[in-house]
Amino acid sequence: MSSTLKTKGENITNAVQVLQETYKSLDLLFAELDRVGKEEGFVSLTPRFLRWKSDAYPEGWLTTNFIKLYQKETDSPLPQLDEVREGTLYGIEVELQPEIGYPIISLNEYSYDFTYWNRLPSISDHWLYHNPFYLENEFNINEENGKWTSAPLDKYKKRYWGLLSATGQDFPLAEISSPEDIRIKLFRKI
C-alpha cells in the first residue's frame, strides 16, 4: 500500500475521531445547559436538541447545528398545551460550521401567537427556529451591532407556528467553557 493511501485513510479516521469527541463535548454542554437553566428558573421545552438531517443532501449527513429551547418556569401554561408556557421562547443554538470560520453559540428569543400551536416541537422542527435568521425570502431580517432581528412575512406566519418576531446574538462557542459561563453569559442575559 502506498504511503499516500495510508495517510489519506488516517486523515479520515482522525477527522471522525475529532468529530466524535466534539459531539461528546456538545452532549456535556447540553446536559449542563439543562442543569444550569433549571437552577436559573428555566424549563427545557425539548429534552433533546433540535437538528437538521437529510439523506438527500450530503451536507445533511453531518449534524453541525443544534438548538435547545427553553421557557421561564414562572410563565403560565398554555390552555391548549400545558407543556408550553405563555411567555417568550428562548433558543440556545450551536453552529459548528458558520461562515465566519469558528464555532458559535447564539442566544435567540422568539415571540409567538401561541394560538397556532397544537403540539410540542419535535427534533425535526429545527427549521422553525433556525430559518428566521437565514431565509430572506420568508423573513425581514436585520443586523445591527451584532444583534439580529427577524419577523416573518405575513404569508409565512402560519407556517412558522404564529411566530411574531425573533432576535438573536452570536458569541464564539469557546467563550462558554464552564457552568458559570452558561449562567452569566446565557441564562442571565435572557
FIPA-891300 format. One record per residue: residue number from 1; residue in one letter; x, y, z of N, C-alpha, C in turn. Coordinates in steps of 0.05 Angstrom, whole numbers. Layout:
# FIPA-891300
 num residuo   n_c1   n_c2   n_c3  ca_c1  ca_c2  ca_c3   c_c1   c_c2   c_c3
 NUM       a      X      Y      Z      X      Y      Z      X      Y      Z
...
This chain:
# FIPA-891300
 num residuo   n_c1   n_c2   n_c3  ca_c1  ca_c2  ca_c3   c_c1   c_c2   c_c3
   1       m     17    -24      0      0      0      0     18     25      0
   2       s     11     44    -16     27     68    -17     23     85      8
   3       s     43    100     14     41    117     38     20    139     35
   4       t     15    147     10     -6    167      5    -34    156     13
   5       l    -40    131      5    -66    119     12    -68    116     42
   6       k    -47    106     55    -47    103     84    -52    129     98
   7       t    -39    150     89    -42    177    101    -71    187     97
   8       k    -81    184     73   -109    193     68   -128    178     86
   9       g   -124    152     90   -142    137    107   -140    146    136
  10       e   -116    151    145   -112    160    173   -124    188    177
  11       n   -123    205    157   -135    231    160   -165    229    164
  12       i   -178    211    149   -207    208    152   -213    197    179
  13       t   -198    177    188   -203    165    214   -199    186    236
  14       n   -178    202    234   -173    223    254   -195    243    254
  15       a   -204    251    230   -226    271    229   -251    260    242
  16       v   -258    235    238   -282    223    250   -278    222    280
  17       q   -255    215    290   -250    215    319   -253    243    331
  18       v   -242    263    318   -245    290    328   -275    298    329
  19       l   -290    291    308   -318    296    307   -333    282    330
  20       q   -326    257    335   -339    242    357   -333    255    384
  21       e   -309    264    388   -302    278    413   -317    305    415
  22       t   -320    319    392   -336    344    392   -365    338    400
  23       y   -376    317    389   -404    310    396   -406    303    426
  24       k   -387    289    437   -387    283    466   -386    308    482
  25       s   -370    327    474   -368    353    488   -395    368    486
  26       l   -407    367    463   -433    380    460   -454    367    477
  27       d   -454    341    480   -472    327    497   -469    336    526
  28       l   -445    340    535   -440    351    562   -450    379    564
  29       l   -446    395    543   -456    423    543   -486    423    546
  30       f   -500    407    530   -529    407    531   -540    398    558
  31       a   -527    378    570   -535    370    597   -531    392    617
  32       e   -509    406    615   -502    429    633   -522    452    628
  33       l   -529    457    603   -549    478    597   -575    472    612
  34       d   -584    447    611   -609    440    624   -606    442    655
  35       r   -584    434    666   -580    435    695   -578    464    704
  36       v   -562    480    692   -559    508    700   -585    524    694
  37       g   -597    518    671   -623    531    664   -643    526    686
  38       k   -645    501    695   -665    495    716   -659    511    742
  39       e   -633    513    749   -625    529    773   -633    558    769
  40       e   -633    568    745   -639    596    739   -668    601    733
  41       g   -685    580    736   -714    584    733   -724    579    705
  42       f   -710    563    689   -719    557    662   -726    527    660
  43       v   -744    521    642   -751    493    636   -744    488    607
  44       s   -734    464    602   -727    457    575   -753    448    561
  45       l   -758    459    538   -782    452    522   -776    427    506
  46       t   -751    422    501   -742    399    484   -722    383    500
  47       p   -729    358    507   -710    342    522   -684    337    507
  48       r   -686    334    481   -662    331    464   -660    357    447
  49       f   -637    360    435   -633    383    417   -648    379    391
  50       l   -655    401    378   -666    401    351   -643    401    332
  51       r   -646    388    309   -625    387    289   -636    381    262
  52       w   -621    389    241   -629    383    213   -612    360    203
  53       k   -625    340    192   -612    317    180   -625    313    153
  54       s   -610    303    134   -621    297    108   -606    274     95
  55       d   -620    255     85   -607    234     69   -603    242     41
  56       a   -619    262     32   -618    271      4   -595    290     -2
  57       y   -585    304     18   -564    324     13   -539    316     30
  58       p   -516    313     18   -492    305     33   -486    324     57
  59       e   -492    350     54   -486    368     77   -505    362    100
  60       g   -527    347     95   -545    340    116   -538    314    130
  61       w   -517    300    121   -509    275    134   -495    281    160
  62       l   -483    304    162   -467    312    186   -483    334    201
  63       t   -487    330    226   -501    350    242   -481    371    251
  64       t   -486    396    243   -469    418    251   -484    440    266
  65       n   -510    438    267   -526    459    280   -546    445    300
  66       f   -546    456    324   -562    444    346   -577    466    360
  67       i   -602    462    367   -618    482    381   -632    470    405
  68       k   -629    482    428   -644    475    452   -663    498    458
  69       l   -688    491    466   -708    511    471   -716    511    501
  70       y   -719    535    512   -726    539    540   -748    560    543
  71       q   -762    558    566   -781    579    574   -777    583    604
  72       k   -787    606    613   -786    612    642   -806    595    656
  73       e   -797    583    678   -814    565    693   -839    580    705
  74       t   -836    606    710   -857    621    723   -879    629    704
  75       d   -875    627    677   -896    634    658   -919    613    660
  76       s   -943    623    654   -967    606    656   -968    586    633
  77       p   -978    562    638   -981    542    616  -1003    551    596
  78       l  -1000    543    571  -1020    548    551  -1045    532    557
  79       p  -1069    543    552  -1093    528    557  -1095    503    539
  80       q  -1086    504    515  -1089    482    496  -1065    463    496
  81       l  -1043    470    511  -1019    454    510  -1003    460    535
  82       d  -1009    446    557   -998    454    583   -968    450    587
  83       e   -955    436    567   -926    433    569   -911    459    560
  84       v   -926    476    546   -915    501    535   -926    524    552
  85       r   -909    544    556   -916    567    572   -922    591    555
  86       e   -937    610    565   -946    634    550   -925    655    544
  87       g   -902    652    554   -882    673    550   -863    669    527
  88       t   -842    684    527   -822    682    506   -809    655    506
  89       l   -802    646    482   -787    621    478   -758    629    473
  90       y   -740    616    487   -711    622    485   -697    598    472
  91       g   -681    604    452   -665    584    438   -636    588    443
  92       i   -622    567    449   -593    567    450   -583    550    427
  93       e   -570    562    408   -563    549    383   -533    547    380
  94       v   -523    523    374   -495    518    370   -491    513    340
  95       e   -473    528    328   -466    524    299   -437    518    298
  96       l   -430    493    289   -402    485    287   -388    494    262
  97       q   -403    502    241   -391    508    216   -403    534    204
  98       p   -401    556    218   -412    581    207   -393    593    186
  99       e   -403    612    172   -387    625    151   -364    640    162
 100       i   -365    648    187   -344    665    199   -319    649    206
 101       g   -320    622    205   -296    606    208   -291    594    235
 102       y   -307    600    256   -303    587    282   -331    581    293
 103       p   -333    561    310   -360    554    321   -371    576    338
 104       i   -398    579    336   -412    600    351   -434    588    367
 105       i   -442    603    388   -466    597    403   -483    622    402
 106       s   -509    618    396   -527    640    393   -548    639    415
 107       l   -555    663    425   -576    666    444   -600    679    430
 108       n   -621    664    426   -644    673    410   -669    675    427
 109       e   -686    694    420   -712    698    433   -733    698    411
 110       y   -755    683    417   -777    681    397   -803    689    411
 111       s   -818    707    398   -845    715    408   -865    703    390
 112       y   -886    691    402   -906    676    387   -934    684    393
 113       d   -952    681    374   -981    679    378   -986    649    382
 114       f   -988    640    406   -989    612    412  -1015    598    404
 115       t  -1034    613    394  -1059    600    384  -1053    582    360
 116       y  -1030    586    348  -1022    569    325  -1010    542    334
 117       w  -1004    540    359   -990    516    369  -1010    494    377
 118       n  -1005    469    369  -1022    447    377  -1005    422    386
 119       r   -979    425    386   -961    404    396   -934    416    403
 120       l   -918    399    417   -891    407    424   -873    405    399
 121       p   -852    421    398   -833    418    376   -819    391    377
 122       s   -815    379    354   -800    353    353   -772    359    343
 123       i   -755    339    345   -727    342    337   -725    353    308
 124       s   -742    344    291   -740    353    262   -752    380    257
 125       d   -764    393    278   -775    420    274   -753    441    277
 126       h   -728    434    275   -705    451    276   -709    476    258
 127       w   -719    472    234   -722    493    214   -740    516    225
 128       l   -759    510    242   -776    531    253   -761    553    268
 129       y   -739    545    280   -723    563    298   -697    572    285
 130       h   -688    558    265   -664    565    251   -670    584    228
 131       n   -690    579    212   -696    594    188   -701    624    192
 132       p   -713    633    215   -718    661    217   -693    679    215
 133       f   -670    668    218   -645    685    216   -631    681    190
 134       y   -642    664    172   -628    658    147   -644    661    121
 135       l   -670    657    122   -686    657     97   -698    685     92
 136       e   -683    700     76   -692    728     70   -717    729     52
 137       n   -723    707     39   -748    707     23   -773    702     40
 138       e   -769    694     65   -792    689     83   -793    707    107
 139       f   -771    722    112   -769    739    136   -757    766    129
 140       n   -764    786    145   -750    811    145   -728    809    166
 141       i   -703    807    156   -680    802    174   -662    827    174
 142       n   -655    835    198   -637    858    201   -615    852    221
 143       e   -592    863    217   -570    861    236   -559    888    243
 144       e   -556    894    268   -545    919    277   -528    915    302
 145       n   -503    922    300   -484    919    323   -484    890    334
 146       g   -484    871    316   -482    843    324   -508    831    335
 147       k   -530    845    334   -556    835    343   -574    832    319
 148       w   -585    808    316   -603    802    294   -632    805    302
 149       t   -649    815    284   -677    816    288   -690    804    263
 150       s   -713    791    267   -727    778    245   -757    778    251
 151       a   -772    781    229   -801    778    231   -811    765    205
 152       p   -829    746    207   -838    732    183   -855    750    166
 153       l   -853    747    140   -871    760    122   -899    749    128
 154       d   -920    765    124   -947    757    132   -955    729    123
 155       k   -948    723     98   -957    697     87   -943    673    100
 156       y   -922    677    116   -908    655    128   -913    653    158
 157       k   -930    670    169   -935    669    198   -946    642    207
 158       k   -966    632    192   -978    606    200   -958    584    197
 159       r   -943    584    175   -923    563    171   -903    561    194
 160       y   -897    584    206   -877    584    228   -892    586    255
 161       w   -915    573    257   -929    569    282   -936    595    296
 162       g   -943    616    282   -950    641    294   -927    658    304
 163       l   -904    654    293   -880    670    301   -886    699    295
 164       l   -882    716    315   -885    745    312   -859    758    306
 165       s   -838    751    322   -812    762    318   -791    744    331
 166       a   -766    749    323   -743    735    335   -720    753    336
 167       t   -704    750    357   -679    765    360   -657    745    366
 168       g   -632    752    359   -610    734    365   -584    748    366
 169       q   -566    737    382   -539    748    384   -520    724    385
 170       d   -498    727    370   -478    705    368   -453    711    385
 171       f   -441    690    396   -417    692    411   -399    669    402
 172       p   -372    671    404   -355    648    399   -362    626    419
 173       l   -365    602    410   -371    579    427   -349    575    448
 174       a   -325    581    442   -302    578    460   -305    596    485
 175       e   -322    617    484   -327    634    508   -344    620    529
 176       i   -356    598    522   -373    583    541   -358    558    549
 177       s   -345    559    572   -328    537    579   -332    527    608
 178       s   -353    537    621   -358    529    649   -388    533    655
 179       p   -397    520    677   -425    525    686   -430    555    692
 180       e   -410    568    702   -413    597    708   -416    613    683
 181       d   -402    606    662   -405    620    636   -434    616    626
 182       i   -444    591    628   -472    586    619   -491    603    635
 183       r   -487    605    661   -504    620    679   -504    650    671
 184       i   -480    661    670   -477    691    667   -480    700    638
 185       k   -467    686    619   -467    695    591   -492    686    576
 186       l   -506    666    586   -530    657    571   -556    662    588
 187       f   -560    647    608   -586    648    622   -592    675    636
 188       r   -571    688    646   -576    714    659   -578    737    640
 189       k   -573    732    614   -577    752    593   -605    752    582
 190       i   -621    732    589   -648    730    578   -669    734    600
